[in-house]
Structures are given as C-alpha cells and as structure tokens.
Amino acid sequence: MASFLPERRKIDASIDMTPLIDVVFQLLIFLMVSSKFIKPDVQVDLPSGKGEAVQVDTKVDRHVLSISPENTITLNGAEIALENFENALAAAITEAGVKRLEIRGDTTSELGTFIDLIEKAKLAGIESLSYHKKAPVESE
C-alpha cells in the first residue's frame, strides 16, 4: 500500500564550528608571530628604593650591564671578566656609537664591584648612566 502523505524531513539545526575555529587559530598565530618576547640576560633580584621609579624606555639604544649575585658581569648578553670590562665597553661604544649604559645589579652583589664598573664605564666613554630597581611597594 502506497501512502500519499509527504515524508517528513529532518531539519539540521546544528552550527558549523569549523570557520569559527579557523578564525580563532589565525588570530592566535597572528598574535604569537607579532609578539616580542623579552628574556633578561641574567636573572637578578633588583634592589628596591623609596624614590620614585621612572619607566625605562626600551626603544632608546643603550648598553645593558648585569651584575649577578656571584658578581659575574654580563655586557649586552655576553659574560666578560671585570679586568676586560673597560676595553669591551669601549669596543661596544665604538661599534654601536651608543654612550648610554643601564646597570642591573643583584641585591646581594658587592658594592665595590658596582663602583668599580661605574668608574671604568666613565673611562670607556659612557656619558649617560642609569640603574634598574624595583618599584616601591605602596603600603595601605
């Protein structure tokens, strides 16, 4: 027996998630490629101070000097001996033409090393000298 009633069709009410997932992955890839990850040369525990902290402008050319807790010296990512610091800095100044030095010293590094490096930096031709510190903690 043949039925003359029309067949009921099922309506597909699901949403296709493929285009949405594609767009999310493209945004994720774009953000990962366009991001700049900065890793410090040497891990140091910066000292804190009560004075007002000034934001460091990372766009300005400068040489970065790091002093580790063991008083190991790193200039622009390359470890150097204290005896060779003045010559290495003078060579870096000549090569890059930059006469600005930023010092990142650990809290436990020796003051004598810090002062010796400042004096050698001035002899090497540094005109602008700055240091990094932790921002003061606001107490309530």
N, C-alpha and C positions, 0 to 999 in steps of 0.2 A: 504494500500500500504506500502510495506516494503521498507525501504531505505537501500541502500548498502554502504552509506557513514559512515565512522567510527565516533563515538561520540567524541566530544571534551572534554578532561578532563581539569579541572581547576587545576592549579599548585598552591600549598600553598607556598607562598614566605615569610611568617612571621617567626620571630625568636623566639624561645622558651626562655623566660627570666628566667624561674624557676632556672636553675643551676647557673646563674649569681647572682641572688638574694640570693640563698643559700650560695654561697661563700662569698658575702658581709656580710651577717649576721654572718657567722662563724668568719670572721676577726674581726668584731665589738665585738663579745662576747670574743674572744681571747684577744683583746686589753683592754677590760674592766676588765677582770679577772686578767690580768698580770700587770695592773696599780696599783700604790700605791698612794692613796690619803692622803695627809698630811694636817691636820687641826690644826692650832695653838691652844694651850691650852687656852690662854687668848688673846683676841683681844686688842692689844696695838698699839698706834701711836708712832713708834720708832723715837727718835731724829735723826737729821742729823748732819753731821760734815764735815769739809773741808778736813780732812785727807783721805788718800787712804783707800778704803774699801777692806777687804780681804774676799774672798769667804769662807763660813762656810762649813766644811767637815762634812756632816751628817752621815757618816759611822763610825766615831770615837765615842766611848761610852762617854757619858757625862750626867751630871745632868742639867736640864733646870729650871731656876728660872724666873718667870714672875712677874712683878710689874704692877698692873692695875692703871688706873687714880685715883681710890679711895684708893690707897696704899694697896690693897689686895694682899697677897703673895700666889703664886702658885708654888709648887715644884714638878716637874715631873708630872704635871696634877692634883695634889691634893692640895686643898686650906689648908693653915696652918696659925696659928697665929704667929705674929712676936716673941712672947715670946718663942714659941716652935720650932722656925726655927733651932737653933743650934743643938738641940737634934735630930730633924727629919733628918737633913742633915747628922749628924754623923751616924745615923742608916742606912741611904741610902748608905753612903760610905762603911760602914761595910758589908752591904748586897751585894752590887754590886762590891765592890773593885775599884770603879772609883773615882778618885780625881780631876776631871775636872768639872768646873761649868761655864755655859753660862747664862748671865743675859739679859733678855729682859725687859727693863723698858719703861713705857709710858713717853711721853714728859712732861706731867703735874704731874707725880708722884714726891714726895718730895725727895730732895737730902739727907736729914737726914736719910730717910728710906734706900736709896741706900747705904750710907756709913755704917750704922749700919749692914746691911746684909753682906757687904764685910768683915767687921771685924769679924762677927760671923762665916762666911764661913771659914775664915783662922783659927779660933779657933777650928772649927769642923774637920779640916784636909784637906781642899782643897789646892792643890798645883798649879793648873792651873786655872786662872780666865780670862774670856773674856766677852765682851758685844756685843750686836747687835745694829746696827744703820742703818739708810737709806744711800744708796749710794749717793754721791754728784751729784747734777744735773749739767750737762755740759751746760754752757752758751755759746751762739754763739757770 
